[in-house]
Amino acid sequence: MRDQDPGIPLSHYRSHRGCGVHFICLTCSRQIAAPLEAVISRLERKGLGDASTGIKVPGQLSRRPCSCGSVRWESRPAFAAIPDQMGGIPRS
């Protein structure tokens, strides 16, 4: 069953330098990162969506098996770490 809230459109994350998409297995919590543009291109190629598709939708659509055998995924933005802004070690 699909989540009612598709999330923020993928196109929004283009404004976040280096942002991708994290796919999280709902069985074992394994995470796989994918480049944002690759996810958008794949949705377009398969006729399942485009850049206006919500961030939660790619995980719901994915049928790629995890190493644990599950095909149940959740997707979230994968923000690039920026030193000194996201817990990086401050420069002295």
C-alpha positions as YAML, in Angstrom:
chain: A
units: angstrom
residues:
- id: 1
  name: MET
  ca: [0.00, 0.00, 0.00]
- id: 2
  name: ARG
  ca: [1.38, 3.38, -0.98]
- id: 3
  name: ASP
  ca: [2.00, 6.14, 1.52]
- id: 4
  name: GLN
  ca: [-0.57, 8.92, 1.06]
- id: 5
  name: ASP
  ca: [2.10, 11.64, 1.30]
- id: 6
  name: PRO
  ca: [4.54, 11.35, -1.63]
- id: 7
  name: GLY
  ca: [6.93, 13.83, -0.01]
- id: 8
  name: ILE
  ca: [8.77, 16.81, -1.43]
- id: 9
  name: PRO
  ca: [9.31, 16.68, -5.23]
- id: 10
  name: LEU
  ca: [12.66, 15.30, -6.36]
- id: 11
  name: SER
  ca: [13.28, 18.52, -8.30]
- id: 12
  name: HIS
  ca: [13.56, 20.43, -5.00]
- id: 13
  name: TYR
  ca: [16.69, 18.47, -4.08]
- id: 14
  name: ARG
  ca: [18.50, 19.75, -7.17]
- id: 15
  name: SER
  ca: [19.08, 22.96, -5.18]
- id: 16
  name: HIS
  ca: [21.05, 20.98, -2.56]
- id: 17
  name: ARG
  ca: [24.52, 20.44, -4.00]
- id: 18
  name: GLY
  ca: [25.46, 16.77, -4.06]
- id: 19
  name: CYS
  ca: [22.08, 15.50, -2.84]
- id: 20
  name: GLY
  ca: [21.06, 12.00, -3.81]
- id: 21
  name: VAL
  ca: [18.44, 9.46, -2.75]
- id: 22
  name: HIS
  ca: [18.87, 6.94, 0.07]
- id: 23
  name: PHE
  ca: [16.98, 3.68, -0.29]
- id: 24
  name: ILE
  ca: [16.50, 1.98, 3.11]
- id: 25
  name: CYS
  ca: [15.44, -1.66, 3.34]
- id: 26
  name: LEU
  ca: [12.39, -1.93, 5.61]
- id: 27
  name: THR
  ca: [13.45, -5.41, 6.72]
- id: 28
  name: CYS
  ca: [17.15, -5.12, 7.59]
- id: 29
  name: SER
  ca: [17.78, -1.31, 7.38]
- id: 30
  name: ARG
  ca: [20.52, -1.66, 4.74]
- id: 31
  name: GLN
  ca: [21.00, 1.61, 2.91]
- id: 32
  name: ILE
  ca: [21.87, 2.19, -0.73]
- id: 33
  name: ALA
  ca: [22.61, 5.67, -2.08]
- id: 34
  name: ALA
  ca: [21.75, 6.63, -5.65]
- id: 35
  name: PRO
  ca: [22.47, 9.86, -7.54]
- id: 36
  name: LEU
  ca: [19.41, 12.11, -7.74]
- id: 37
  name: GLU
  ca: [19.54, 12.54, -11.51]
- id: 38
  name: ALA
  ca: [19.87, 8.77, -12.03]
- id: 39
  name: VAL
  ca: [16.71, 8.19, -9.98]
- id: 40
  name: ILE
  ca: [14.79, 10.84, -11.95]
- id: 41
  name: SER
  ca: [16.03, 9.42, -15.28]
- id: 42
  name: ARG
  ca: [15.02, 5.88, -14.32]
- id: 43
  name: LEU
  ca: [11.52, 7.01, -13.30]
- id: 44
  name: GLU
  ca: [11.15, 8.80, -16.64]
- id: 45
  name: ARG
  ca: [12.48, 5.84, -18.67]
- id: 46
  name: LYS
  ca: [10.03, 3.47, -16.99]
- id: 47
  name: GLY
  ca: [7.12, 5.92, -17.29]
- id: 48
  name: LEU
  ca: [6.63, 5.93, -13.52]
- id: 49
  name: GLY
  ca: [7.32, 9.58, -12.78]
- id: 50
  name: ASP
  ca: [9.62, 12.53, -13.30]
- id: 51
  name: ALA
  ca: [11.28, 15.33, -11.33]
- id: 52
  name: SER
  ca: [7.90, 16.29, -9.82]
- id: 53
  name: THR
  ca: [7.62, 12.85, -8.18]
- id: 54
  name: GLY
  ca: [7.83, 12.93, -4.37]
- id: 55
  name: ILE
  ca: [10.96, 11.70, -2.58]
- id: 56
  name: LYS
  ca: [9.05, 8.83, -0.90]
- id: 57
  name: VAL
  ca: [7.77, 7.33, -4.16]
- id: 58
  name: PRO
  ca: [10.98, 5.77, -5.59]
- id: 59
  name: GLY
  ca: [11.31, 3.56, -2.51]
- id: 60
  name: GLN
  ca: [7.69, 2.46, -2.79]
- id: 61
  name: LEU
  ca: [8.16, 1.59, -6.47]
- id: 62
  name: SER
  ca: [11.51, -0.23, -6.15]
- id: 63
  name: ARG
  ca: [11.46, -3.99, -6.63]
- id: 64
  name: ARG
  ca: [15.23, -4.46, -6.46]
- id: 65
  name: PRO
  ca: [15.94, -7.22, -3.95]
- id: 66
  name: CYS
  ca: [18.06, -6.33, -0.92]
- id: 67
  name: SER
  ca: [20.85, -8.68, 0.16]
- id: 68
  name: CYS
  ca: [18.43, -9.94, 2.86]
- id: 69
  name: GLY
  ca: [15.92, -10.88, 0.13]
- id: 70
  name: SER
  ca: [13.34, -8.20, 0.91]
- id: 71
  name: VAL
  ca: [11.95, -5.92, -1.78]
- id: 72
  name: ARG
  ca: [10.40, -3.41, 0.63]
- id: 73
  name: TRP
  ca: [12.17, -0.04, 0.49]
- id: 74
  name: GLU
  ca: [11.77, 3.47, 1.85]
- id: 75
  name: SER
  ca: [13.44, 6.44, 0.17]
- id: 76
  name: ARG
  ca: [14.71, 9.69, 1.67]
- id: 77
  name: PRO
  ca: [17.01, 12.50, 0.58]
- id: 78
  name: ALA
  ca: [20.74, 11.78, 0.93]
- id: 79
  name: PHE
  ca: [22.31, 15.12, 1.76]
- id: 80
  name: ALA
  ca: [26.04, 15.58, 1.23]
- id: 81
  name: ALA
  ca: [27.95, 16.34, 4.41]
- id: 82
  name: ILE
  ca: [29.30, 19.87, 4.55]
- id: 83
  name: PRO
  ca: [32.20, 20.25, 7.02]
- id: 84
  name: ASP
  ca: [31.57, 22.73, 9.86]
- id: 85
  name: GLN
  ca: [27.83, 22.83, 9.08]
- id: 86
  name: MET
  ca: [26.67, 19.27, 9.68]
- id: 87
  name: GLY
  ca: [28.80, 18.04, 12.57]
- id: 88
  name: GLY
  ca: [32.16, 18.32, 10.85]
- id: 89
  name: ILE
  ca: [35.33, 19.01, 12.79]
- id: 90
  name: PRO
  ca: [35.81, 22.79, 13.11]
- id: 91
  name: ARG
  ca: [39.07, 24.15, 11.74]
- id: 92
  name: SER
  ca: [41.40, 25.66, 14.28]
...
